[in-house]
Amino acid sequence: MSPGIGLMKRRLEKEKDATSLAVSGIAKNYNTSTNQIKTLETKYDEDSGDWYVALGWEDKKAIIKMDSVKGTITEIKEI
């Protein structure tokens, strides 16, 4: 039996942790410099335990969804 999400320690506890993971994911997937990436907005969903970070670089924007328990990017959606 595994503990529920409320009992597990989150790897992405702070906004700073989520933002740095999102920036590194965009830099890796789009071959861009981390200096060019700007944080537009961050949001934590209490119900699902997911972080959402909106980033912008050059003329592109994306929303990155991350699982806070696993500390992984689950979706990158370019807008």
ChimeraX commands (.cxc) that place a marker at each C-alpha (Angstrom):
marker #1 position 0.00,0.00,0.00 radius 0.5
marker #1 position 1.39,3.40,-0.93 radius 0.5
marker #1 position 0.70,6.65,0.93 radius 0.5
marker #1 position -1.77,9.16,-0.48 radius 0.5
marker #1 position -0.58,12.33,-2.20 radius 0.5
marker #1 position -1.16,14.29,1.01 radius 0.5
marker #1 position 1.29,12.12,2.93 radius 0.5
marker #1 position 4.08,12.15,0.35 radius 0.5
marker #1 position 6.79,14.79,0.41 radius 0.5
marker #1 position 6.62,17.03,-2.63 radius 0.5
marker #1 position 9.78,17.53,-4.65 radius 0.5
marker #1 position 8.53,20.83,-6.06 radius 0.5
marker #1 position 7.53,22.56,-2.85 radius 0.5
marker #1 position 8.26,26.15,-3.84 radius 0.5
marker #1 position 7.49,28.35,-6.81 radius 0.5
marker #1 position 11.23,28.76,-7.40 radius 0.5
marker #1 position 11.67,24.98,-7.78 radius 0.5
marker #1 position 8.85,24.73,-10.31 radius 0.5
marker #1 position 10.09,27.72,-12.29 radius 0.5
marker #1 position 13.64,26.40,-12.56 radius 0.5
marker #1 position 12.40,22.98,-13.77 radius 0.5
marker #1 position 10.14,24.65,-16.35 radius 0.5
marker #1 position 12.95,26.89,-17.63 radius 0.5
marker #1 position 15.34,23.95,-17.98 radius 0.5
marker #1 position 12.67,21.95,-19.83 radius 0.5
marker #1 position 12.07,24.76,-22.33 radius 0.5
marker #1 position 15.79,25.36,-22.79 radius 0.5
marker #1 position 16.32,21.66,-23.53 radius 0.5
marker #1 position 13.30,21.13,-25.81 radius 0.5
marker #1 position 13.61,24.36,-27.81 radius 0.5
marker #1 position 17.41,24.78,-27.81 radius 0.5
marker #1 position 17.27,28.27,-26.34 radius 0.5
marker #1 position 19.36,30.05,-23.74 radius 0.5
marker #1 position 17.96,30.22,-20.20 radius 0.5
marker #1 position 18.80,33.95,-20.20 radius 0.5
marker #1 position 16.20,34.57,-22.92 radius 0.5
marker #1 position 13.34,32.82,-21.07 radius 0.5
marker #1 position 11.00,35.02,-19.02 radius 0.5
marker #1 position 8.53,33.80,-16.39 radius 0.5
marker #1 position 5.08,35.15,-17.19 radius 0.5
marker #1 position 2.97,33.47,-14.50 radius 0.5
marker #1 position 3.00,30.59,-12.02 radius 0.5
marker #1 position 0.11,28.76,-10.42 radius 0.5
marker #1 position -0.23,25.80,-8.06 radius 0.5
marker #1 position -3.34,23.61,-8.21 radius 0.5
marker #1 position -4.14,22.43,-4.67 radius 0.5
marker #1 position -6.53,19.70,-5.84 radius 0.5
marker #1 position -4.24,17.90,-8.28 radius 0.5
marker #1 position -0.88,18.89,-6.78 radius 0.5
marker #1 position 0.38,20.24,-10.12 radius 0.5
marker #1 position 2.36,23.38,-10.89 radius 0.5
marker #1 position 1.63,25.44,-14.00 radius 0.5
marker #1 position 4.28,27.86,-15.24 radius 0.5
marker #1 position 3.83,30.16,-18.23 radius 0.5
marker #1 position 7.08,31.12,-19.94 radius 0.5
marker #1 position 7.94,33.38,-22.85 radius 0.5
marker #1 position 11.03,33.55,-25.06 radius 0.5
marker #1 position 11.71,35.17,-28.42 radius 0.5
marker #1 position 8.23,35.28,-30.05 radius 0.5
marker #1 position 6.96,32.08,-28.40 radius 0.5
marker #1 position 5.03,31.29,-25.24 radius 0.5
marker #1 position 4.32,28.00,-23.49 radius 0.5
marker #1 position 2.54,26.61,-20.45 radius 0.5
marker #1 position 4.44,23.89,-18.61 radius 0.5
marker #1 position 2.51,21.48,-16.38 radius 0.5
marker #1 position 4.51,19.67,-13.70 radius 0.5
marker #1 position 3.76,16.97,-11.14 radius 0.5
marker #1 position 4.91,18.35,-7.80 radius 0.5
marker #1 position 5.35,14.92,-6.14 radius 0.5
marker #1 position 7.40,13.32,-8.89 radius 0.5
marker #1 position 9.16,16.57,-9.79 radius 0.5
marker #1 position 8.70,16.00,-13.52 radius 0.5
marker #1 position 7.27,17.89,-16.46 radius 0.5
marker #1 position 4.07,16.20,-17.59 radius 0.5
marker #1 position 3.09,18.51,-20.46 radius 0.5
marker #1 position 4.45,21.42,-22.49 radius 0.5
marker #1 position 1.79,23.28,-24.43 radius 0.5
marker #1 position 2.94,26.02,-26.79 radius 0.5
marker #1 position 0.46,28.86,-27.11 radius 0.5
marker link #1:1,2 radius 0.2
marker link #1:2,3 radius 0.2
marker link #1:3,4 radius 0.2
marker link #1:4,5 radius 0.2
marker link #1:5,6 radius 0.2
marker link #1:6,7 radius 0.2
marker link #1:7,8 radius 0.2
marker link #1:8,9 radius 0.2
marker link #1:9,10 radius 0.2
marker link #1:10,11 radius 0.2
marker link #1:11,12 radius 0.2
marker link #1:12,13 radius 0.2
marker link #1:13,14 radius 0.2
marker link #1:14,15 radius 0.2
marker link #1:15,16 radius 0.2
marker link #1:16,17 radius 0.2
marker link #1:17,18 radius 0.2
marker link #1:18,19 radius 0.2
marker link #1:19,20 radius 0.2
marker link #1:20,21 radius 0.2
marker link #1:21,22 radius 0.2
marker link #1:22,23 radius 0.2
marker link #1:23,24 radius 0.2
marker link #1:24,25 radius 0.2
marker link #1:25,26 radius 0.2
marker link #1:26,27 radius 0.2
marker link #1:27,28 radius 0.2
marker link #1:28,29 radius 0.2
marker link #1:29,30 radius 0.2
marker link #1:30,31 radius 0.2
marker link #1:31,32 radius 0.2
marker link #1:32,33 radius 0.2
marker link #1:33,34 radius 0.2
marker link #1:34,35 radius 0.2
marker link #1:35,36 radius 0.2
marker link #1:36,37 radius 0.2
marker link #1:37,38 radius 0.2
marker link #1:38,39 radius 0.2
marker link #1:39,40 radius 0.2
marker link #1:40,41 radius 0.2
marker link #1:41,42 radius 0.2
marker link #1:42,43 radius 0.2
marker link #1:43,44 radius 0.2
marker link #1:44,45 radius 0.2
marker link #1:45,46 radius 0.2
marker link #1:46,47 radius 0.2
marker link #1:47,48 radius 0.2
marker link #1:48,49 radius 0.2
marker link #1:49,50 radius 0.2
marker link #1:50,51 radius 0.2
marker link #1:51,52 radius 0.2
marker link #1:52,53 radius 0.2
marker link #1:53,54 radius 0.2
marker link #1:54,55 radius 0.2
marker link #1:55,56 radius 0.2
marker link #1:56,57 radius 0.2
marker link #1:57,58 radius 0.2
marker link #1:58,59 radius 0.2
marker link #1:59,60 radius 0.2
marker link #1:60,61 radius 0.2
marker link #1:61,62 radius 0.2
marker link #1:62,63 radius 0.2
marker link #1:63,64 radius 0.2
marker link #1:64,65 radius 0.2
marker link #1:65,66 radius 0.2
marker link #1:66,67 radius 0.2
marker link #1:67,68 radius 0.2
marker link #1:68,69 radius 0.2
marker link #1:69,70 radius 0.2
marker link #1:70,71 radius 0.2
marker link #1:71,72 radius 0.2
marker link #1:72,73 radius 0.2
marker link #1:73,74 radius 0.2
marker link #1:74,75 radius 0.2
marker link #1:75,76 radius 0.2
marker link #1:76,77 radius 0.2
marker link #1:77,78 radius 0.2
marker link #1:78,79 radius 0.2
view
